[in-house]
Amino acid sequence: MTALTTPPPAIDGEVLDSAPAKPAGRFSRLYRGREEDPRWIRPALLVLLAGTAVLYLWDLGSSGWANSFYSAAVQAGTESWKAFFFGSSDASNFITVDKTPAALWVMEISARIFGVNAWSILVPQALEGVASVGLLYLAVRRWSGPVAGLIAGAVLALTPIATLMFRFNNPDALLVLLLIGAVYATMRAIEQAAVRAGTRWLALAGLLIGVGFLTKMLQAFLIVPVLGLVYLVVAPTSVRRRLVQLVIALGALIVGAGWWVLIAELWPADSRPYIGGSQTNSVLDLMFGYNGLGRLNGDEAGSVTPGGGGAGSWGETGLLRLFNAEFGTQASWLIPAALILLVAVLGFTARAPRTDRTRAAMLLWGGWLVVTGLVFSYMQGIIHPYYTVALAPAIGAVVGIGAVSVWTLRGEDAARAVLAVTLGATAIWAFVLLGRADWQPWLRWVVLVGGLVVAVGLAFTPRLARRVAVGMAALALALGVAAPAAYAVQTASEPHSGAIPSAGPSGGFGNFGGRQGGGQFRGGQQAPGGQAPGGQAPGGQQAPGGQAPGGQAPGGQAPGGQAPGGQAPGGQLGNGSQGNGPQGGFSMGGGNRGGGSLLSGSTPSAELTALLDKDADRYTWVAATVGSNAASGYQLATGDPVMAIGGFNGTDPTPTLAAFQAYVRAGTIHYYIAGSGMGFGGSGDTGTSSQIAQWVEQNFTATTVDGVTLYDLTQSGSGTTES
């Protein structure tokens, strides 16, 4: 059998003939690209990037605020540089989001320039997606040729969950771009390992991963062992030099990730916002607890699952998790193909030199896919299907490199068998996934029958005319991406909102509460939808009075006694029925119409917004309510700070009852908005949100405005009124 080694430049000519003419002029160089490339390569790349931009930008504003939790933080960051730096949920800096803030910084800079609206928040995400596709092309083509790069970029662009997340404002878009950049920098370091430039490139890889940590914390570190081991094995320099370079890269990673953590930890707690998601007002607690080891073992204090989480709370783990009904349609369409090609290319390069770049490339991208995929498959803590966007670049790269590499060996029986099995497995798996979704049934049969027929044809490529064989290869690629591409286009055609978006048709299997109108959350709880529409958020005046008290809330221990829990108010979710009071208790939905929930932002009416806006400049917070999502809609509608009691889940132990009472006595909070259905109330470790709700109910008069219950904290009393 012919051994597969790093493909020569002539591999491009195998896919399409034509000797390029020498470019003439700057425009020709832009359009034509490198002289050694076939004439069609650069136009194809431009079409890929332009098509990706259209897919990611088309009707982007229809999703409104998308994840209003992060949009509210963006709005806060445009009003306060302290909120910008720490990633606060509100401009008065009560609490931060439950992530490090790098992804917010990009959106906040855009919003400071263009104003706070849906487009200024979401366009940077889409552009990060286009940049990710372009950078993946550059990385893959560097060692495997432009055809492999184009395939890789197209697979990334058309992965349904990538289409969604590059049209959404979660941190994942920036994380993906940074991780691709880290792999590209590692490849450049391998090329120049023996000279000083190699060390600089490897340090850049570490720095990019460090910034990735500031984007989505420990998830960025999943590829670190892969990059380190591959560099140690394949870099063409001495072992001693490789080890020293890796130590330097580790130092760069620590600097890139650690500078913000150090500042946040050393900053006086009473002068900064509470660190959302932590139970001790500490970034370190957030790093190693809720967003760290807790994600692996399920031991997450303040988890969004009733009872505080624990192993098994987030579904069955195992090798097949990424292929199950919840995750399968998001990113798994080409995972079987990627794994088949990964094993095949590693087998074909088994006897290649240590520094062989084809094998090194497959180890880099395949290692990313395997390690990250295994972690997602077995982690017992919080995990959502949209996390799988982190697999999309690796899937694309492995498929691109593997398909082109094996195609060059199609004269061998084993290589033709690999090509046939890869396409056949892809067609069968697409048939299964489309069947689960019960969407466009004709497409599943076209993909299945066409894929199997072309798979058989691939076995006879040596007997076919060259152009016929190339056409068959192109048809195989088209059939391979047809199903995920259709899913991606459908995803882009629909608005998405809420905390847990999912790709695919709104009626399809796996819809997970990410579209307007809501969806199902784990356990069958209905997640109310209806995200507040985008557009320009009202400006609002910055609340006077200097820095709002932050960090550790004043006062002593909140009074003992468990607040009454039970069913969150409201009963029916999002139907306008009135709740029976503000007490806590766990609920995914809101009892008040438009009051928001754990997964969706509040949608206040014009009358309620006007009420909150009235005399807003007299208060540090125009309102307080349990949970960041519930607070976000009110804040975005008014442009004024809203206190998110307990942070995202309503379970962070801030403020204590004593602290909240101190805020009320100081006149810094105007209204308390009840009935968001947030927080764990009596089920939580502290029950502070329930204690606050009970105290407010007992000491202030309830008013109902458009189905939302609120209390004027500047007017003590008891009873209920309705307007």
Secondary structure, 3 states (H helix, E strand, C coil): CCCCCCCCCCHHHHHCCCCCCCCCCHHHHHHHCCCCCCCCHHHHHHHHHHHHHHHHHCCHHHHCCCCHHHHHHHHHHHHCHHHHHHCECCCCCCEECCCCCHHHHHHHHHHHHHCCCHHHHHHHHHHHHHHHHHHHHHHHHHHHCHHHHHHHHHHHHHCHHHHHHCCCCCCHHHHHHHHHHHHHHHHHHHHCCCCHHHHHHHHHHHHHHHHHHHHHHHHHHHHHHHHHHHHHHHCCCCHHHHHHHHHHHHHHHHHHHHHHHHHHHHCCHHHCCECCCCCCCCHHHHHHHHHHHHHHHCECCCCCCHHHECCCCCCCCCCCHHHCCCCHHHHHHHHHHHHHHHHHHHHHCCCCCCCCHHHHHHHHHHHHHHHHHHHHHHCCCCCCHHHHHHHHHHHHHHHHHHHHHHHCCCCCHHHHHHHHHHHHHHHHHHHHHHHHHCCCHHHHHHHHHHHHHHHHHHCCHHHCCHHHHHHHHHHHHHHHHHHHHHHHHHHHCCCECCCCCCCCCCCCCCCCCCECCCEECHHHCEECCCCCCCCCCCCCCCCCCCCCCCCCCCCCCCCCCCCCCCCCCCCCCCCCCCCCCCCCCCCCCCCCCCCCCCCCCCCCCHHHHHHHHCCHHHCCEEEEEECHHHHHHHHHHHCCCEEEECCCCCCCCCCCHHHHHHHHHCCCEEEEECCCCCCCHHHCCCCHHHHHHHHHHHHEEEEEECCEEEEEEEEECCCEEEC
